[in-house]
Amino acid sequence: MKKVIFILVFSLLLGGCSSAKTEVGENYKAQAASREVFIFSGKIQANDSTNLASKIAPTKVSKVAVDVGSKVNAGDPIIYLDTTDLDQQVKQAEAKVNTARANLSKVESAARPEDIAITEAKMASDDKILQNAESSYNRVKQLYDKGYDTKQNIEQVEATLNAAKNTLTSDNENLSKLKNGSTQQEINVAQAAVKEAETFVDSYKTQLGNGVIKSPISGVVSVCNIHEGEIAATGANLVTVVNNDGLYIDGYVPEDILSELKIGQEVIVKVSNMPEKRFKGEISVINPIMNSNNKNVVRVTLKDECHVLKQGMIAQIGFNK
């Protein structure tokens, strides 16, 4: 009889202990299970992003070295433009520089004796031509005054006479320059012509350098609006590169929730594109000035290596409670 009573008591005690363990386990699970509470949302933005565009006249694209999702480093070539026309313009501009420099050298240098002799000989010839023109003019003029020649003929010989005078005057000025050297004004004009020609060369070479569009930052290509063979319009956004190491989210938070937030506080981030995943963030800015709807702007900086996230995604910000 005592043995039966002992077994019953032991069984009751054992059952009680098991029930107690089960209750404690359930309470622990209830406390361990956290609840996600999302309090505001916003659009993912990047501190460092750039839009790549063509700086030269609309031209055909020879090659696009990237696609959406490609990782690039600062300085990497992204787009190659057809620069055939610019190559030709550079060569033509360089030829004009050489011509302008040769002219400047001629203006600055002293005349050679043979050049003076040639010009003097030409003046002697011009003087004979002028004498003949004057004789012809005088003869026709006498006939015209007496009514024996036409107005058309007198005008023709007069034009020939004026041309001969102009030629002789021009050659006389050239001889004077050869003997006395060019004036400072003429040298200045020649120097200005050289400078202007060199400016065109520099301009065309700069444009030629812009024929290869490079990324100024390291990051990931998020937008690619151009393909090989298409025309790249000047200033149009062709490719966007985003550095995902500096992603953040700005959102509006009601005043009654603002008291629960503080700078440096960790938060969880959920994006609509990947609702099953959670990313870590940290409150980095709380704007103390409310807008017209009695809300404050709060900035959350993403802390994870969020290469899967992209600028423009809609995200929700919350806590585990």
C-alpha positions in Angstrom: 0.0 0.0 0.0 2.8 2.4 0.9 4.6 1.6 -2.3 1.5 2.4 -4.4 1.1 5.8 -2.6 4.7 6.6 -3.3 4.4 5.9 -7.0 1.3 8.2 -7.2 3.0 11.1 -5.4 6.1 10.7 -7.6 4.0 10.7 -10.7 2.2 13.9 -9.6 5.4 15.6 -8.9 6.9 14.6 -12.2 3.8 15.8 -14.0 4.0 19.2 -12.2 7.6 19.7 -13.1 6.9 19.0 -16.8 4.0 21.4 -16.8 6.1 24.1 -15.3 8.9 23.6 -17.8 6.4 23.9 -20.7 4.9 27.1 -19.3 8.4 28.7 -18.8 9.3 27.7 -22.4 6.2 29.3 -23.9 6.8 32.5 -21.9 10.4 32.7 -23.2 9.3 32.2 -26.8 6.7 34.9 -26.4 9.3 37.3 -25.0 11.9 36.4 -27.6 9.6 36.9 -30.6 9.9 40.5 -31.6 7.4 42.6 -33.5 8.3 44.8 -36.4 6.8 48.3 -36.3 7.3 50.5 -39.3 6.8 54.2 -38.6 7.7 56.1 -41.9 8.8 55.5 -45.4 10.9 57.3 -48.0 12.8 56.9 -51.3 16.4 55.6 -51.3 18.9 58.2 -52.4 22.6 58.4 -53.0 25.1 60.9 -51.7 27.3 60.2 -54.7 25.8 59.7 -58.1 26.5 61.2 -61.6 24.8 61.5 -64.9 27.1 61.1 -67.9 26.3 63.2 -71.0 28.0 64.1 -74.3 29.7 67.5 -74.4 30.3 67.6 -78.2 27.9 68.1 -81.1 25.4 65.2 -81.6 27.3 62.3 -83.0 27.1 58.5 -83.4 28.1 56.2 -80.5 30.9 53.8 -81.5 30.9 51.7 -78.4 29.1 51.4 -75.0 31.4 49.6 -72.5 28.8 49.0 -69.7 25.3 47.9 -69.1 22.9 48.3 -66.2 24.5 46.7 -63.1 28.1 47.0 -64.3 30.6 48.0 -61.7 32.9 50.8 -62.7 35.9 52.6 -61.2 36.5 56.4 -61.3 38.2 57.1 -64.7 36.9 54.1 -66.5 35.8 54.7 -70.1 32.0 54.3 -70.4 31.1 55.5 -73.9 33.1 56.0 -77.1 31.8 58.6 -79.6 32.6 58.8 -83.3 35.3 61.6 -83.6 36.1 61.3 -87.3 35.0 64.9 -88.0 36.8 66.2 -85.0 40.1 64.5 -86.1 39.9 66.3 -89.4 39.1 69.6 -87.7 42.1 69.3 -85.5 44.4 68.6 -88.5 43.0 71.6 -90.4 43.4 73.9 -87.3 47.0 72.7 -86.9 47.7 73.6 -90.5 46.4 77.1 -90.0 48.6 77.5 -86.9 51.6 76.5 -89.1 50.6 79.1 -91.7 50.1 81.8 -89.1 53.5 81.1 -87.5 55.2 81.2 -90.8 53.7 84.6 -91.5 54.7 85.9 -88.1 58.3 84.7 -88.7 58.3 86.5 -92.1 56.9 89.7 -90.5 59.5 89.7 -87.7 62.5 88.8 -89.8 64.6 91.3 -91.8 64.2 91.4 -95.6 66.7 89.5 -97.8 68.5 91.5 -100.5 67.1 89.4 -103.2 63.5 90.2 -102.0 64.3 93.9 -102.2 65.7 93.5 -105.7 62.6 91.6 -106.9 60.3 94.3 -105.5 62.3 97.1 -107.0 62.2 95.3 -110.4 58.5 94.9 -110.1 58.1 98.6 -109.3 60.0 99.5 -112.4 57.7 97.4 -114.5 54.7 98.9 -112.7 56.0 102.4 -113.5 56.1 101.6 -117.2 52.6 100.1 -117.1 51.5 103.3 -115.4 53.1 105.5 -118.0 51.4 103.6 -120.8 48.1 103.8 -119.0 48.4 107.6 -118.6 49.3 108.0 -122.3 46.2 105.9 -123.3 44.0 107.9 -120.9 45.2 111.3 -122.1 44.7 110.3 -125.8 41.2 109.0 -125.3 40.4 111.9 -123.0 41.2 114.4 -125.8 39.1 112.5 -128.3 36.3 112.2 -125.8 36.3 115.9 -125.0 36.0 116.7 -128.8 33.2 114.2 -129.1 35.2 111.6 -131.1 35.1 108.8 -128.5 32.6 107.1 -126.3 32.0 107.5 -122.6 32.4 103.7 -122.2 35.9 103.8 -123.6 37.0 106.7 -121.5 35.7 104.9 -118.4 37.6 101.8 -119.3 41.0 103.5 -119.8 40.4 105.5 -116.6 39.9 102.2 -114.6 43.1 100.8 -116.1 44.9 103.9 -115.1 43.6 103.7 -111.5 44.6 100.1 -111.2 48.1 100.8 -112.4 48.4 103.6 -109.8 47.2 101.3 -107.0 49.6 98.5 -108.0 52.6 100.9 -107.9 51.5 102.3 -104.6 51.2 98.9 -103.1 54.6 97.8 -104.3 56.1 100.9 -103.0 54.7 100.2 -99.6 56.1 96.6 -99.7 59.5 97.9 -100.7 59.4 100.3 -97.7 58.5 97.5 -95.4 61.3 95.4 -96.8 63.9 98.1 -96.2 62.6 99.4 -92.9 61.1 96.3 -91.4 57.5 95.6 -90.2 55.8 98.0 -87.8 55.0 96.9 -84.3 51.3 97.0 -85.2 51.9 94.6 -88.1 53.8 92.3 -85.7 51.0 92.5 -83.2 48.5 91.5 -85.8 50.5 88.5 -86.9 51.0 87.4 -83.3 47.3 87.7 -82.7 46.6 85.5 -85.7 48.9 82.8 -84.3 47.2 83.0 -81.0 43.7 82.7 -82.5 44.7 79.7 -84.6 46.2 78.0 -81.5 43.0 78.6 -79.6 41.0 76.8 -82.3 43.4 73.8 -82.0 43.0 73.7 -78.2 39.2 73.9 -78.6 39.1 71.0 -81.1 41.5 68.9 -79.0 39.3 69.4 -75.9 36.3 68.3 -77.9 38.3 65.3 -79.2 39.1 64.3 -75.6 35.4 64.5 -74.8 34.9 61.8 -77.5 35.5 59.3 -74.7 33.1 59.7 -71.8 34.6 58.5 -68.5 33.0 58.0 -65.1 34.2 60.5 -62.5 33.2 58.2 -59.6 33.3 54.5 -58.7 30.0 52.8 -58.4 27.4 50.8 -60.2 25.6 51.7 -63.5 21.9 52.2 -62.6 20.7 53.7 -66.0 21.9 53.1 -69.5 19.9 55.1 -72.2 22.3 54.7 -75.2 23.5 51.9 -77.4 26.1 51.4 -80.1 25.1 53.0 -83.4 22.7 55.5 -81.8 23.1 59.3 -81.9 24.2 60.8 -78.6 22.6 64.2 -78.2 24.5 67.0 -76.5 23.7 67.2 -72.8 21.3 64.3 -72.7 21.7 61.8 -69.9 23.2 58.7 -71.4 24.4 56.7 -68.3 23.9 57.1 -64.6 26.5 55.8 -62.1 25.6 55.5 -58.4 28.0 54.9 -55.5 25.9 52.6 -53.2 28.3 53.1 -50.3 26.5 56.3 -49.4 22.8 55.4 -49.6 20.3 57.2 -47.4 16.5 57.7 -46.9 14.8 60.9 -46.0 11.3 60.6 -44.6 8.6 62.7 -42.8 7.9 61.7 -39.2 4.9 63.0 -37.2 5.7 65.0 -34.1 4.2 62.4 -31.7 6.6 59.8 -33.0 9.6 62.1 -33.0 10.2 61.7 -29.3 10.9 58.0 -29.8 13.8 58.7 -32.1 17.4 59.8 -31.5 20.5 60.3 -33.6 22.6 57.1 -33.8 19.6 54.8 -33.1 19.6 51.6 -35.2 16.5 50.9 -37.3 15.4 48.2 -39.8 14.8 48.9 -43.4 12.4 47.0 -45.7 12.1 47.7 -49.5 9.1 47.0 -51.6 11.2 45.1 -54.2 12.5 42.6 -51.6 9.8 42.4 -48.8 11.3 39.3 -47.2 14.7 40.9 -46.6 15.7 43.4 -43.8 18.6 45.9 -43.9 20.2 47.8 -41.1 20.1 51.5 -40.9 21.0 54.3 -38.5 19.3 57.6 -37.8 21.8 60.2 -38.8 19.8 63.5 -39.0 16.7 64.7 -37.2 15.5 68.1 -38.6 14.1 70.1 -35.7 12.1 72.3 -38.0 8.6 71.0 -38.8 7.0 71.5 -42.2 3.5 72.8 -42.8 2.0 69.4 -42.0 3.6 69.3 -38.5 6.2 66.7 -39.6 9.9 66.6 -39.3 12.4 65.2 -41.8 14.4 62.3 -40.5 17.4 60.9 -42.4 18.4 57.2 -42.1 21.8 56.1 -43.4 22.0 52.5 -44.6 24.7 50.6 -42.7 24.8 47.3 -44.6 26.7 46.7 -47.8 23.6 47.4 -49.8 24.8 46.7 -53.3 21.5 45.0 -54.0 19.7 48.3 -53.2 19.2 51.0 -55.8 18.6 54.7 -55.8 14.8 55.3 -56.2 13.6 52.2 -54.4 10.8 52.9 -51.8 11.7 51.8 -48.3 10.0 51.5 -44.9 11.8 52.4 -41.7 10.9 50.7 -38.4 12.0 49.0 -35.2 11.9 45.6 -33.6 9.6 45.8 -30.5 
